[in-house]
Amino acid sequence: MAEKVHKYLIPWDFTIVAENALKHAVNLSKLITDPVSIELLYVIQTGGLFNKSKYSKTEASEMLHDDKKRISEEYGIEVKTHILEGNLFNTISEFASESEAELVIMGTHGIKGVQKLTGSWALKVIAGSEVPFLVVQEEPKKDKVFSHIVMPVEFRDEDKEKINWGIRYAKLFNSKLHIIIPNAFDSGVQQKINNNLAFAKRNIEAHGLEWEIHNSSKGKSFQEEVVNLAVDIEADLIIVMTTPNIDLTDFVFGAQEQYIIANKARIPVLCVNPGTLGI
C-alpha cells in the first residue's frame, strides 16, 4: 500500500501573513509521522472586484523560485509552487480539491485588508470548499500545536459533521476537545443541542479522546463566548462550520462565524463546510 501523503496548500502572496501560514504548516508537519507535501499557490486575479494582481506571471514565477530556495535553506523543507489565473474566490478552493489537498492554510491580516483576506473576504474564499481551511493571523506561538481544540456545538444537524471533523483532528494531533454549547431559548432547541451532545459523547469516547463540555454565559453573544473560552484555556485552535447555503447578505453583513474567523485573540480557526466529511 502506498504511503499516505498529507498535502498542505498555502495561498501565497509574498507577505508576512503567508509566511505565518507556512510556519504553521511546518509545525503541523512535525506532528505527523506520514510524509507531508507543502505547496504554495499564487493566484493571478483575472475576475472579480479586485481583478488586478500585484505581480505579473513572470515576476511571480521569479519570486516563487527565490522563495522556494530560501524556504529550503531556512526551514529545511522542499516546497512545490503553482501559479494559476482566475477569480481569487474560486481558484484557491477549486485547486485544493483538484490537487487533493488535505488542508488549506491561509494567512489573514486580521480585521483589515483584502488579499489581505479577512472577515467576509476570507469567508467568501472558504465557503463551498470541499477542503478545510485553517485561517491564521500570526505565526505559531509554540511548537506543540492543537493540544486544546475549542468547538462550538449548537442545534443544527450539521453540527454532527463538525464533531466528526473535531474527532479527526483530535486523533491526528492527540488533542483535547472542548465543546461549548449556547444557552437555549426554548425546550425544542435544547433537545436538539442535547441530541448533538449525546452524539458527541458517543463518538468522542469511542475514539478514546479526552474532552470536556463548557456552558456559555448569558448576556453575551455565543461567538464572543467561544473566543473567550479559547483564550481562557489557551486553546490552539477553534473549529467552526460555515453557514449552510451562505449568500450575499452573509458576505456583506457577516455570517456568525465571521467574528470567530477574525477573532482579536488571533487564535487559528479551522473552517469546514457542510457535506464534506463522513467518518
Number of C-alpha atoms within 10 A of each C-alpha: 3 4 7 10 13 18 20 24 31 26 22 26 23 13 13 16 23 25 19 20 27 28 18 24 25 20 16 17 18 14 14 12 11 11 12 19 18 22 21 22 20 24 22 22 21 15 14 12 9 12 13 12 17 11 15 12 16 10 11 21 16 12 15 22 13 11 16 19 15 14 15 12 11 9 11 11 15 15 17 13 18 16 15 16 14 15 18 24 19 17 19 22 24 15 17 23 16 9 11 15 21 18 21 29 27 27 31 28 21 21 16 12 12 14 19 17 22 24 26 23 19 23 25 20 20 25 26 22 22 22 22 24 27 25 27 26 26 21 18 20 9 9 13 13 20 21 15 22 25 30 27 25 25 24 20 13 13 18 22 21 20 27 25 18 24 26 23 16 17 22 15 13 16 17 21 21 26 23 23 21 23 21 15 14 8 8 9 11 15 17 13 16 22 16 17 21 22 12 15 22 16 11 17 21 12 9 12 10 16 14 18 11 16 15 14 20 12 10 8 9 12 19 17 13 21 22 22 15 19 21 15 8 12 14 21 21 24 27 25 25 23 21 19 12 10 14 12 11 9 17 17 11 11 15 19 16 21 22 17 24 30 26 20 12 13 20 23 27 25 24 25 25 23 20 12 14 15 9 8
